[in-house]
Amino acid sequence: MKKTRNKRAAAILCCAALAVSVLGGCNESNQKAVQAELWSEPNTIRVLQDKTYSAAEKGEGALAVIAVRNECESAQLIFTPDGDINGYTLETADLKSEAGDTLEKKNFSVYHQMYLPVEQPSQGYSAGLGNYPDPLLPLDKANAYGETKVKKGENQGVTVLFDIPANQAAGVYTGTFTLKLGGETEGRAVPVKAEVFDYDLTDEVSAKSCFLLNRSYLGYYGDTTMENYAPVSYTHLTLPTN
């Protein structure tokens, strides 16, 4: 009787292990089966996480920058999955020019766009209510912290920083990065182009800063009265005599 119980228990454990294995395989297959629309916008455009965009508003699913030597420029890639994913990666690669020069992948940094809810829009500068991209978290850290889960139908932005070396040869560099969603092994090809002009950006900053304060700006905070504006007026400042 004892041996029979042991055999029965072993059989139950084997069945349970098999079920877990099958379920795990199904989950992995589901992750691989998730499709995603790949598109892009200039890095100055705020793409809301929870907003639906028309085809006319979406750029090609590629990354492109124009820069000079010793300059940092960024581009953003957007993907919208048709199912939930538990994470993603964007693998960079060296870019090559027709002249045979190389822009090495060590000069590229990838950031996961995180989102903040906006419930009260600014006057004149708003893209509407919704979840706005704001914090940028290095993608490897975002994956380590479990921050790269994306829900079905959400827009997920990825920012890539191109740090052009001071000694980089001018030219048009092209190549392909790879976006992998969930448990994918092959991923999606992302065309990349970086055009480097024959100009050196100096490390010295000589441009003066200009800070404008118009009374209408105070309207964002609901009060444009002179009493609110006057304390920051230059007429109320006491300048040193020496």
N, C-alpha and C positions, 0 to 999 in steps of 0.2 A: 504493500500500500504506500509506503514512504517513497519508494522508487517511482511509483506511478504519479504521485503528487509532484515530485521533482521534475519528471518529464513534462507534466502538464504545465508547470510553472515556466520551464525553459521554453516550451512552445509558445506560451503567451508573451514572454519577453521577446522572442524572435519576431512574432507578429507585430508587436509594438514597435520594435526597431525598424522593421520593414515599412510600417505605416509612416513613421517619422521620415525615413529615407525618401519614400515616395512623395510625401507632402513637401519636403525640402526641395526635391527635384522639380515639383510643380511650381513652387514659388520662384525658383531660379529661372524656370522656363518663362513664367509670366513676366519676370523682370526683363528677360531678353526680348520678349514679344512686344514690349511697350514701344510705340512709335512716337516720334517727336518732330514737330515743325521747327526747322532751324532758320533763323533770320537774324537781322542785325539792324542797328541804328547808330548814327554818330554818337560819340561818347558824351556829347552835350545834351542829348535827348534823354529825358527821364521816362523810362518805360515802366509803367505801373504793373505790379504783380497780378492784380485782380481785374485788369481792364482788357476787354476784347478789342483788338485792332483789326482794321480792314486790310485786305491784301495790298491796297495802294499805299498804306502807311508802313509797310514792312520792306526792309531792304534785303538784299541777297544774303544768304547764310554764309558770310565770309568775314574775315578780319582784314582791315586795310588802314595803314597809317602813312603819313608824309612827315618827314622830320629832317633835321640837319644833324651833323655830327655833334656829339656831346649834349644831345637833347633827349628828354623822356617824353614819349607820346603814348596815348592809350587808345584802345578801341574796345567796343563791347559787342558780345555775341549774346543772342537771346535764343532760348529754346522753350517750346511749349509742348509738354508730353500729353498723350491721350490716355495716360494712366498714371497711377502713383508710382514714384520711384524712391528707392531708399538711399540714393546717393549718386554721385557722378564724378567723373574726372575729365580734365582736358589736358592731354599729353602734347607738349610742345616738341618742336624739332628744329634743326638748323634750316636756315633759309639760304638759297643760292642765287647769285646773279648770273647773267649771261656771260659776264667777263670771268666767271669762275671764282669770284670772291664769296666768302661765307659770313653770314650774320649768325653767330652761334646762339643756340637755345639758352645758354646760361644768362643771356641778356633779356630774357622774357620772364615776367612774373605774372602769375594767374591769381585772380581774386574772385571770391564768391560774393555776389551782391546780396546784402541782407536788407530787410524792408521794415519801414516804420509807418504806422497808420496816420493818415492826415484826415482829420474830421472837420477842420475849419480852414478853407483855402485862403491864401493871400490874394489881395486884390490885384488883378492884372497879371500875375505871374504864376497862376495855378494851372495844372494839367487836370484838375478835377479832384474829387475826393477818392481816396483809395490808399493802397499800400505803396509808398514811394521807396525807391532804392536810395540808401544813404550809407550805412556802414559797409566798408569793404574788408573782408576777412580773407587772409591767404587761404587758397583752396585746400592745401594740405591740412591746415589747422581746422578749417571748417569741417572737413571729413572726419578728423580726429575727434571733434566735439559733437559729431552727429547733427550738424547744422545743414547738411546738403540734401535733406529729404524734400522732394517737390511733389505737390499734389496734382492730380489730373486737371488739366486746363489752366494751370498757373503759368505765368511768364517768369522764367528764371534768367536773370542776367549774369553774365560772366565778363569781368573786365580783365584785359590783358595789357600789361605795361611793357612797352618796348623801350629799353634803355640803350640808346645808340652810343657805342664807344667813340671816344674822341679821335681815334685813328682809323675809323671805319671808312672803307673806300666808298665813294659815291656810286649809286646805281640802284636798280630796281631788283629787290630780293623777293623771291617767291618760294613757296613750299606748302606743306600741309600739316595741320595739327589734327589730333584725333579726339573726338568727344565720345565718351563711353558712359552710358546710362545704366544704373543698377548693376546687374551681374554680367553685362556684355563683355565679350572678349575681343571682338573686332572693332566695334564702334562706328562712328560716322566721320567722314573726311571733311575737314574745314579748310577751305582755301585761304591762304594768307599771303598778303603782299605788303612789303615795306619799302617805300621809295625814300632813299637817302640823298639829299642834295649836297653839292660840293661847297659846303659852307661850314665854318667852325663857330659854334656858339660859345662865347666866352663865359668863364666862371664868374666874372665880375658883373655885379648888378648896378647899373647907373640910373635906371629909370626912377623918377620920384613917385611917391605914393600920393594919391588924391582921394580923400574921404569926403563924399558929398552928404549933406544932411538937408533934405528938403522938408518943409513943413508937412507936405502931403504924405511923406513916409510914415508919419505918426498915425495916419489913419489905419494902419495895420493893427494898431493897438487900441483903436476906438476913440482917440482923443487928439484932435488937431488944434486945440485952443492955444492961444499965445502963452497962457500960464504954463502949459506943458512944454512948449517949445522954447520959451525964454531962458530957462536955466542952462541950456546948452548953446545959446547964442554966443558968438564971439564978442558981442558988445558987452557981455557980462564977465568977460575974462580979464583978470589983472595980470598984465605982462610984466616980467622983470625989467628993471631999468638998466641992468648991466649984464 
